[in-house]
Amino acid sequence: MTHSPASIAARRRAFRALHAAGCFVIPNPWDAGSARYLASLGFKALATTSSGFAWSQAQVDGAMSRDAVLAHLREMVAATELPINADFESGYGATPRDVAESVRLAVATGVAGLSIEDATGDPSRPIHDLPEALARLREARAAIDASGGDTLLVGRAENFLHGRPDLADTIARLRAYAEAGADCLYAPGIKSRADIAAVVAAVAPRPVNLLVGATSEFTLADIAALGVRRVSVGGALARSAWGGFMRAAKAIAEHGSFDGFAGAASGAELDGLFHDPGAAG
């Protein structure tokens, strides 16, 4: 499936419109097949998952090269007609200028949005100092603007994922990221009703993304009532798929049992999902 520049522009417009009002789920496929299935369920947009993609390549989250990620983004954009938001980690660059070049290449894949996080990847100092984080985000913004400006930029504050559950600092960072040009704000790891509401209020009217990566006390209606604009699930769908696969495989290896195949999708269902009426054969 290929897409014209007009199609990409239309997807980017549709993606921005989703952020204007209401609350939508942007689930995270990890390959073309999972993307196609999610599109068949009626979701309006999809987001990549760095962890889900890495696991599919027998790598740990964060280990994939920029070239591999860019190739993955092109595959995901081609898989469906839906807008794709790229999990672009910390921008694939040692310096802010390097981030700008990586973002330019990401925009060229046709993604409708991309996120830049403030995590360093260094356990000894897991979060960039704010001036450095802002410099990297500003360069990402400039790269997007130079390419037309229609790709949505998400600013991510990673404190809660790296042992720094400091809500005040997280809010200060999100506000600064908004001022630096982020169109949407995201603090993965916040979970309480009070923290979610505080983040939404602090960056209003900018839209907020909430991560729901495990079973939750909240329904989508609850989340919408808190003012969240979009909900993603990170690697949770990939982990769910791995969980089913691992249980079935272990049953064979450890017990000689094939009971793990109960509930498996049928081949006919999957062929029907991926059947191309225009293809020969």
Residue frames relative to the residue before (quaternion, step in Angstrom):
aa qw qx qy qz dx dy dz
M 1.0000 0.0000 0.0000 0.0000 0.00 0.00 0.00
T 0.0579 -0.7954 0.6031 0.0160 3.58 -0.72 1.05
H 0.2281 -0.7887 0.5629 0.0957 3.53 -1.18 0.57
S 0.4214 -0.7050 0.5184 0.2380 3.55 -0.98 0.90
P 0.6553 -0.4881 0.3779 0.4353 3.60 -1.22 0.28
A 0.6296 0.5307 -0.3436 0.4516 3.60 1.03 -0.70
S 0.6398 0.5200 -0.3201 0.4666 3.58 1.04 -0.77
I 0.6450 0.5090 -0.3196 0.4720 3.58 0.98 -0.83
A 0.6526 0.5104 -0.3165 0.4620 3.59 0.92 -0.86
A 0.6458 0.5144 -0.3225 0.4629 3.58 1.00 -0.79
R 0.6463 0.5111 -0.3254 0.4639 3.58 0.97 -0.77
R 0.6480 0.5082 -0.3220 0.4669 3.57 1.00 -0.75
R 0.6310 0.5103 -0.3384 0.4764 3.60 1.01 -0.69
A 0.6528 0.5101 -0.3128 0.4645 3.58 0.94 -0.87
F 0.6404 0.5323 -0.3237 0.4491 3.57 1.02 -0.80
R 0.6533 0.4978 -0.3157 0.4751 3.58 0.93 -0.83
A 0.6388 0.5370 -0.3327 0.4392 3.58 0.97 -0.79
L 0.6063 0.5618 -0.3526 0.4387 3.59 1.07 -0.68
H 0.6956 0.4791 -0.2672 0.4639 3.58 1.11 -0.66
A 0.5512 0.6615 -0.3771 0.3412 3.58 1.25 -0.17
A 0.8017 -0.0517 0.0704 0.5913 3.59 1.07 -0.64
G 0.7699 0.3693 -0.2560 0.4531 3.56 -1.25 0.41
C 0.3856 -0.6844 0.5665 0.2492 3.53 -1.33 -0.33
F 0.0018 -0.8094 0.5865 -0.0302 3.59 -0.81 0.98
V 0.4068 -0.6784 0.5551 0.2574 3.54 -1.27 0.52
I 0.0945 -0.7680 0.6325 0.0349 3.54 -0.94 0.97
P 0.1358 -0.8425 0.5170 0.0665 3.60 0.18 1.28
N 0.4172 -0.7461 0.4903 0.1698 3.52 -1.26 0.56
P 0.1262 -0.7756 0.6160 0.0549 3.60 -0.30 1.22
W 0.3236 -0.7566 0.5375 0.1846 3.57 -1.25 0.37
D 0.7804 0.1069 -0.1104 0.6061 3.60 1.26 -0.01
A 0.7300 -0.4397 0.2843 0.4393 3.57 -1.30 0.13
G 0.6499 0.5351 -0.3253 0.4307 3.59 0.98 -0.82
S 0.6843 0.4601 -0.2967 0.4817 3.58 0.87 -0.90
A 0.6040 0.5429 -0.3582 0.4607 3.60 1.11 -0.58
R 0.6631 0.5073 -0.3082 0.4560 3.57 0.91 -0.91
Y 0.6461 0.5113 -0.3325 0.4589 3.60 0.96 -0.75
L 0.6598 0.4992 -0.3190 0.4622 3.59 0.89 -0.87
A 0.6227 0.5276 -0.3452 0.4634 3.59 1.02 -0.71
S 0.6448 0.5389 -0.3241 0.4345 3.59 1.02 -0.77
L 0.6549 0.5193 -0.3083 0.4543 3.59 1.20 -0.45
G 0.6065 -0.6189 0.3326 0.3722 3.57 1.26 -0.02
F 0.3745 0.7078 -0.5142 0.3071 3.60 1.19 0.23
K 0.4478 -0.7344 0.4626 0.2148 3.56 -1.09 0.78
A 0.7851 0.0364 -0.0129 0.6182 3.58 1.26 -0.34
L 0.2181 -0.7659 0.5939 0.1145 3.56 -1.26 0.48
A 0.1732 -0.7674 0.6063 0.1164 3.56 -1.24 0.47
T 0.4446 -0.6720 0.5135 0.2949 3.56 -1.00 0.74
T 0.2403 -0.7421 0.6061 0.1554 3.55 -1.31 0.32
S 0.4084 -0.7257 0.4907 0.2564 3.58 -0.57 1.09
S 0.6670 0.5008 -0.3143 0.4535 3.59 0.97 -0.80
G 0.6649 0.5148 -0.3106 0.4432 3.58 0.84 -0.95
F 0.6605 0.4901 -0.3034 0.4812 3.57 0.97 -0.83
A 0.6521 0.5209 -0.3259 0.4442 3.59 0.89 -0.89
W 0.6630 0.5052 -0.3179 0.4518 3.59 0.88 -0.89
S 0.6372 0.5334 -0.3341 0.4448 3.59 1.03 -0.72
Q 0.7165 0.3915 -0.2281 0.5304 3.56 1.28 -0.40
A 0.4964 -0.6800 0.4028 0.3590 3.59 1.30 0.39
Q 0.5319 0.5833 -0.4281 0.4399 3.56 1.00 0.91
V 0.4925 -0.6116 0.5109 0.3498 3.57 -1.27 0.28
D 0.6385 -0.5183 0.3989 0.4056 3.53 -1.23 0.48
G 0.7790 0.3124 -0.2527 0.4813 3.54 -0.88 0.99
A 0.6311 0.5815 -0.3269 0.3957 3.60 1.23 -0.25
M 0.5542 0.6385 -0.4019 0.3517 3.60 1.19 -0.31
S 0.4797 -0.6738 0.4843 0.2853 3.57 -1.03 0.80
R 0.6467 -0.5080 0.3879 0.4161 3.56 -1.23 0.34
D 0.6523 0.5202 -0.3294 0.4421 3.60 0.88 -0.86
A 0.6543 0.5050 -0.3178 0.4645 3.58 0.97 -0.83
V 0.6591 0.5015 -0.3125 0.4653 3.58 0.96 -0.81
L 0.6443 0.5116 -0.3299 0.4628 3.60 0.94 -0.79
A 0.6350 0.5092 -0.3291 0.4787 3.60 1.00 -0.76
H 0.6344 0.5254 -0.3189 0.4688 3.58 1.03 -0.80
L 0.6441 0.5179 -0.3274 0.4579 3.60 0.95 -0.82
R 0.6407 0.5111 -0.3343 0.4653 3.59 0.95 -0.79
E 0.6409 0.5219 -0.3191 0.4637 3.59 1.01 -0.81
M 0.6869 0.4851 -0.2897 0.4572 3.57 0.91 -0.88
V 0.6252 0.5211 -0.3387 0.4721 3.60 1.02 -0.72
A 0.6916 0.4809 -0.2754 0.4631 3.58 1.02 -0.80
A 0.5910 0.6447 -0.3584 0.3266 3.60 1.13 -0.57
T 0.8065 0.0738 -0.0039 0.5866 3.60 1.04 -0.74
E 0.5595 -0.5743 0.4689 0.3705 3.54 -1.35 -0.13
L 0.5361 0.6712 -0.3825 0.3403 3.59 1.27 -0.08
P 0.5634 -0.5522 0.4733 0.3919 3.60 -1.23 0.39
I 0.1911 -0.7719 0.5997 0.0903 3.55 -1.09 0.82
N 0.1836 -0.7413 0.6361 0.1101 3.55 -0.95 0.96
A 0.3027 -0.7819 0.5235 0.1513 3.58 -0.74 1.06
D 0.3058 -0.6603 0.6550 0.2037 3.52 -1.06 0.88
F 0.0058 -0.8497 0.5248 -0.0505 3.56 -0.04 1.31
E 0.4603 -0.7222 0.4147 0.3076 3.53 1.26 0.61
S 0.7818 -0.3255 0.2099 0.4886 3.64 -0.84 -0.82
G 0.7192 -0.4874 0.2410 0.4325 3.56 1.20 0.44
Y 0.3549 -0.7756 0.4731 0.2206 3.59 1.28 0.11
G 0.6523 0.4613 -0.3517 0.4878 3.53 0.73 1.11
A 0.4620 -0.6886 0.4859 0.2761 3.57 -0.99 0.85
T 0.7774 0.2243 -0.1119 0.5768 3.57 1.11 -0.69
P 0.6625 -0.4867 0.3640 0.4379 3.61 -1.19 0.26
R 0.6432 0.5196 -0.3339 0.4526 3.60 0.98 -0.77
D 0.6243 0.5239 -0.3325 0.4747 3.58 1.08 -0.69
V 0.6072 0.5437 -0.3456 0.4651 3.58 1.06 -0.74
A 0.6337 0.5410 -0.3344 0.4402 3.59 0.93 -0.85
E 0.6675 0.4924 -0.3063 0.4671 3.59 0.92 -0.86
S 0.6522 0.5072 -0.3193 0.4641 3.58 0.97 -0.80
V 0.6474 0.5078 -0.3194 0.4701 3.58 0.97 -0.82
R 0.6083 0.5450 -0.3557 0.4543 3.59 1.00 -0.74
L 0.6741 0.4837 -0.2901 0.4769 3.58 0.93 -0.88
A 0.6372 0.5248 -0.3301 0.4578 3.60 1.03 -0.73
V 0.6362 0.5232 -0.3305 0.4608 3.58 0.93 -0.85
A 0.6512 0.5411 -0.3113 0.4316 3.58 1.02 -0.80
T 0.5846 0.5757 -0.3814 0.4257 3.63 1.19 -0.30
G 0.5547 -0.6302 0.3828 0.3855 3.59 1.23 -0.37
V 0.3804 0.7218 -0.5033 0.2846 3.60 1.20 0.19
A 0.4368 -0.7033 0.5044 0.2453 3.55 -1.19 0.65
G 0.7896 0.0259 -0.0125 0.6130 3.56 1.26 -0.35
L 0.0320 -0.7855 0.6153 0.0573 3.54 -1.27 0.28
S 0.3044 -0.7546 0.5586 0.1612 3.53 -1.16 0.70
I 0.1438 -0.7453 0.6456 0.0834 3.50 -1.22 0.72
E 0.1837 -0.8038 0.5608 0.0753 3.57 -0.68 1.11
D 0.4536 -0.7014 0.4860 0.2570 3.55 -1.23 0.46
A 0.4121 0.6865 -0.4894 0.3455 3.60 1.19 0.40
T 0.3991 -0.7445 0.4935 0.2071 3.57 -1.05 0.77
G 0.4053 -0.6843 0.5005 0.3419 3.57 1.08 -0.71
D 0.6313 0.4951 -0.3193 0.5044 3.59 1.33 -0.01
P 0.3873 -0.7584 0.4684 0.2355 3.64 -0.39 1.17
S 0.6322 0.5514 -0.3427 0.4229 3.61 1.10 -0.55
R 0.7665 0.0208 -0.0403 0.6406 3.59 1.25 -0.40
P 0.1464 -0.8873 0.4302 0.0786 3.54 0.48 1.26
I 0.7677 0.3044 -0.1617 0.5402 3.60 1.14 -0.56
H 0.4924 -0.6468 0.4927 0.3106 3.57 -0.94 0.87
D 0.5221 -0.5660 0.5232 0.3651 3.54 -1.16 0.56
L 0.6373 -0.5863 0.3316 0.3744 3.57 -1.02 0.78
P 0.6476 0.5121 -0.3624 0.4326 3.68 0.79 -0.75
E 0.6612 0.4907 -0.3081 0.4765 3.59 0.99 -0.80
A 0.6403 0.5208 -0.3281 0.4595 3.58 0.95 -0.84
L 0.6647 0.4974 -0.3053 0.4663 3.58 0.96 -0.83
A 0.6295 0.5317 -0.3415 0.4521 3.59 0.97 -0.77
R 0.6642 0.4995 -0.3024 0.4668 3.57 0.97 -0.85
L 0.6716 0.4876 -0.3053 0.4670 3.58 0.96 -0.82
R 0.6339 0.5259 -0.3380 0.4554 3.60 1.00 -0.75
E 0.6463 0.5007 -0.3273 0.4737 3.59 1.00 -0.74
A 0.6140 0.5280 -0.3482 0.4722 3.59 1.07 -0.68
R 0.6422 0.5222 -0.3125 0.4661 3.56 0.98 -0.88
A 0.6682 0.5028 -0.3031 0.4570 3.58 0.89 -0.91
A 0.6437 0.5186 -0.3252 0.4592 3.59 0.99 -0.78
I 0.6438 0.5022 -0.3209 0.4800 3.58 1.01 -0.79
D 0.6641 0.5085 -0.3119 0.4507 3.58 0.88 -0.92
A 0.6518 0.5248 -0.3167 0.4465 3.58 1.01 -0.78
S 0.7060 0.4371 -0.2583 0.4938 3.57 1.19 -0.50
G 0.7534 -0.3686 0.2064 0.5039 3.58 1.24 0.16
G 0.3984 -0.7919 0.4003 0.2323 3.53 1.28 -0.29
D 0.5868 0.6275 -0.3742 0.3492 3.59 1.20 -0.01
T 0.5444 0.5838 -0.4124 0.4390 3.61 1.27 0.02
L 0.4039 -0.7408 0.4876 0.2240 3.58 -0.76 1.06
L 0.2249 -0.7821 0.5714 0.1058 3.59 -0.91 0.96
V 0.1519 -0.7818 0.6030 0.0461 3.55 -0.83 1.10
G 0.1941 -0.7749 0.5932 0.1002 3.57 -0.84 1.02
R 0.1386 -0.8217 0.5522 0.0249 3.57 -0.67 1.15
A 0.1604 -0.7497 0.6367 0.0826 3.57 -0.96 0.99
E 0.2225 -0.8607 0.4547 0.0538 3.55 -0.34 1.32
N 0.2655 0.8192 -0.4871 0.1453 3.61 1.25 0.08
F 0.7325 0.4701 -0.2599 0.4183 3.56 0.71 -1.11
L 0.6564 0.4911 -0.3203 0.4748 3.61 1.19 -0.33
H 0.7622 0.3555 -0.1753 0.5119 3.59 1.23 -0.30
G 0.7008 -0.5311 0.2742 0.3894 3.54 0.93 0.94
R 0.6419 0.4766 -0.3416 0.4941 3.57 1.19 0.47
P 0.0215 0.8438 -0.5352 0.0343 3.62 0.46 1.15
D 0.2379 0.7796 -0.5235 0.2483 3.55 0.75 1.16
L 0.2660 -0.8083 0.5033 0.1503 3.57 -0.10 1.27
A 0.6422 0.5342 -0.3391 0.4327 3.60 0.92 -0.82
D 0.6769 0.4697 -0.2970 0.4826 3.59 0.90 -0.88
T 0.6196 0.5442 -0.3395 0.4524 3.58 1.02 -0.77
I 0.6705 0.4852 -0.2986 0.4753 3.58 0.89 -0.89
A 0.6362 0.5246 -0.3330 0.4574 3.58 0.96 -0.82
R 0.6528 0.5040 -0.3103 0.4728 3.57 1.01 -0.81
L 0.6660 0.5020 -0.3201 0.4495 3.59 0.84 -0.88
R 0.6331 0.5168 -0.3354 0.4686 3.58 0.99 -0.74
A 0.6607 0.4996 -0.3033 0.4710 3.56 0.96 -0.87
Y 0.6446 0.5151 -0.3270 0.4606 3.58 1.00 -0.75
A 0.6121 0.5314 -0.3483 0.4707 3.58 1.07 -0.68
E 0.6679 0.4942 -0.2987 0.4696 3.57 0.93 -0.88
A 0.6685 0.4970 -0.2912 0.4704 3.59 1.15 -0.62
G 0.7048 -0.5033 0.2553 0.4298 3.59 1.25 -0.01
A 0.4336 0.6811 -0.4863 0.3343 3.60 1.20 0.16
D 0.3670 -0.7455 0.5225 0.1914 3.56 -0.93 0.96
C 0.7732 0.1367 -0.0373 0.6182 3.57 1.20 -0.66
L 0.2319 -0.7888 0.5591 0.1075 3.58 -1.02 0.80
Y 0.0762 -0.8065 0.5835 -0.0576 3.52 -1.08 0.89
A 0.0077 0.7741 -0.6323 0.0294 3.57 -0.83 1.04
P 0.1641 -0.8170 0.5435 0.1013 3.61 0.22 1.19
G 0.7190 0.4290 -0.3247 0.4400 3.55 -1.01 0.85
I 0.5667 0.5451 -0.4209 0.4523 3.60 1.15 -0.25
K 0.0930 -0.8485 0.5209 -0.0103 3.57 -0.86 0.96
S 0.6768 0.5097 -0.3246 0.4205 3.59 0.96 -0.70
R 0.6341 -0.5387 0.4006 0.3838 3.53 -1.21 0.57
A 0.6640 0.5179 -0.3075 0.4430 3.58 0.95 -0.89
D 0.6754 0.4912 -0.3030 0.4591 3.59 0.91 -0.88
I 0.6412 0.5203 -0.3263 0.4602 3.58 0.96 -0.83
A 0.6718 0.4958 -0.2991 0.4620 3.57 0.87 -0.95
A 0.6418 0.5329 -0.3242 0.4462 3.58 1.01 -0.81
V 0.6569 0.4984 -0.3101 0.4732 3.59 0.95 -0.83
V 0.6437 0.5218 -0.3249 0.4559 3.59 0.89 -0.89
A 0.6865 0.4821 -0.2869 0.4626 3.59 0.87 -0.94
A 0.6659 0.5497 -0.3076 0.3998 3.57 0.96 -0.88
V 0.7865 0.3220 -0.1669 0.4998 3.59 0.97 -0.77
A 0.3548 0.7467 -0.4949 0.2678 3.60 1.28 0.04
P 0.5888 -0.1656 -0.7882 -0.0675 1.55 -2.07 1.44
R 0.3523 0.7319 -0.5184 0.2673 3.62 1.17 0.29
P 0.4833 -0.6679 0.4769 0.3048 3.63 -1.00 0.74
V 0.2516 -0.7569 0.5904 0.1239 3.55 -1.22 0.67
N 0.2627 -0.7236 0.6203 0.1503 3.54 -1.13 0.84
L 0.1431 -0.7716 0.6151 0.0767 3.56 -1.00 0.88
L 0.3001 -0.7314 0.5858 0.1781 3.56 -0.99 0.88
V 0.0157 -0.7418 0.6704 0.0109 3.55 -0.95 0.96
G 0.0118 0.8636 -0.4996 0.0665 3.55 -0.01 1.32
A 0.7504 0.2287 -0.1636 0.5982 3.55 1.30 0.19
T 0.6942 -0.3996 0.3322 0.4981 3.57 -1.24 0.01
S 0.1186 -0.8258 0.5514 -0.0042 3.55 -0.93 0.90
E 0.5231 -0.6140 0.4901 0.3304 3.52 -1.22 0.52
F 0.6644 0.5222 -0.2960 0.4453 3.57 1.21 -0.48
T 0.2869 -0.6804 0.6392 0.2148 3.52 -1.21 0.62
L 0.6690 -0.4639 0.3655 0.4513 3.56 -1.26 0.13
A 0.6211 0.5395 -0.3450 0.4519 3.60 1.03 -0.71
D 0.6237 0.5331 -0.3336 0.4642 3.60 1.02 -0.77
I 0.6697 0.5067 -0.2905 0.4587 3.55 0.93 -0.97
A 0.6417 0.5197 -0.3193 0.4649 3.56 0.96 -0.85
A 0.6478 0.5326 -0.3188 0.4417 3.58 1.00 -0.82
L 0.6415 0.5139 -0.3187 0.4720 3.60 1.19 -0.45
G 0.5742 -0.6290 0.3576 0.3832 3.57 1.29 -0.10
V 0.4083 0.6973 -0.4816 0.3392 3.58 1.28 0.18
R 0.3538 -0.7657 0.5038 0.1865 3.56 -0.94 0.89
R 0.8145 0.0081 0.0027 0.5802 3.60 1.02 -0.69
V 0.2270 -0.7715 0.5886 0.0827 3.54 -1.21 0.72
S 0.0520 -0.7825 0.6203 0.0181 3.58 -0.81 1.02
V 0.3510 -0.7606 0.5163 0.1780 3.57 -1.25 0.41
G 0.4184 -0.7361 0.4582 0.2704 3.60 1.23 0.16
G 0.7999 -0.2648 0.2136 0.4943 3.57 -0.90 -0.94
A 0.3800 0.7766 -0.4591 0.2042 3.61 1.23 0.05
L 0.6538 0.4872 -0.3321 0.4742 3.62 0.96 -0.73
A 0.6346 0.5100 -0.3313 0.4768 3.59 1.00 -0.75
R 0.6614 0.4960 -0.3132 0.4673 3.59 0.95 -0.81
S 0.6161 0.5353 -0.3438 0.4644 3.57 1.09 -0.68
A 0.6543 0.4977 -0.3116 0.4766 3.59 0.96 -0.84
W 0.6448 0.5063 -0.3148 0.4783 3.58 0.98 -0.85
G 0.6234 0.5557 -0.3469 0.4269 3.59 0.99 -0.77
G 0.6736 0.4846 -0.2964 0.4729 3.59 0.90 -0.89
F 0.6499 0.5194 -0.3047 0.4636 3.57 0.97 -0.88
M 0.6858 0.4951 -0.2865 0.4500 3.57 0.89 -0.97
R 0.6403 0.5173 -0.3336 0.4595 3.60 0.99 -0.77
A 0.6739 0.4913 -0.3013 0.4623 3.58 0.92 -0.89
A 0.6735 0.4966 -0.2974 0.4597 3.59 0.93 -0.88
K 0.6551 0.5079 -0.3155 0.4619 3.60 0.97 -0.82
A 0.6126 0.5525 -0.3566 0.4386 3.58 1.03 -0.72
I 0.6543 0.4902 -0.3075 0.4868 3.57 1.03 -0.76
A 0.7116 0.4832 -0.2676 0.4342 3.57 0.78 -1.06
E 0.7877 0.3681 -0.1692 0.4641 3.57 0.89 -0.94
H 0.8182 0.2283 -0.0889 0.5202 3.59 1.07 -0.66
G 0.4107 -0.7110 0.4755 0.3157 3.59 1.24 -0.15
S 0.5065 0.6544 -0.4007 0.3932 3.56 1.22 0.49
F 0.2522 -0.7656 0.5772 0.1307 3.53 -1.11 0.80
D 0.3212 0.7839 -0.4765 0.2351 3.57 1.27 0.36
G 0.5682 0.6256 -0.3759 0.3801 3.57 1.18 -0.42
F 0.5914 0.5773 -0.3723 0.4224 3.57 1.25 -0.23
A 0.4438 0.6812 -0.4709 0.3426 3.60 1.23 -0.10
G 0.8038 0.2544 -0.2036 0.4977 3.55 -0.87 0.93
A 0.4390 0.6967 -0.4681 0.3205 3.60 1.23 0.05
A 0.5345 -0.5933 0.4869 0.3539 3.56 -1.16 0.60
S 0.4576 -0.6752 0.4992 0.2924 3.57 -1.09 0.64
G 0.6024 -0.5588 0.4289 0.3754 3.51 -1.23 0.51
A 0.6310 0.5395 -0.3354 0.4452 3.58 1.01 -0.77
E 0.6406 0.5230 -0.3292 0.4558 3.59 1.00 -0.80
L 0.6877 0.4763 -0.2855 0.4677 3.55 0.93 -0.89
D 0.6352 0.5101 -0.3363 0.4724 3.59 0.97 -0.77
G 0.6402 0.5293 -0.3223 0.4539 3.56 1.04 -0.79
L 0.6323 0.5405 -0.3255 0.4496 3.58 1.05 -0.76
F 0.7949 0.3377 -0.1482 0.4819 3.55 0.89 -0.97
H 0.4297 0.7156 -0.4617 0.3003 3.59 1.25 -0.02
D 0.1882 -0.7579 0.6179 0.0916 3.54 -0.94 0.96
P 0.3665 -0.7664 0.4797 0.2196 3.62 -0.34 1.19
G 0.6885 0.4961 -0.2904 0.4421 3.57 1.15 -0.54
A 0.5667 0.6133 -0.3803 0.3976 3.55 1.27 -0.20
A 0.5025 -0.6396 0.4889 0.3152 3.54 -1.15 0.62
G 0.7286 0.4404 -0.2986 0.4313 3.57 -1.20 0.50
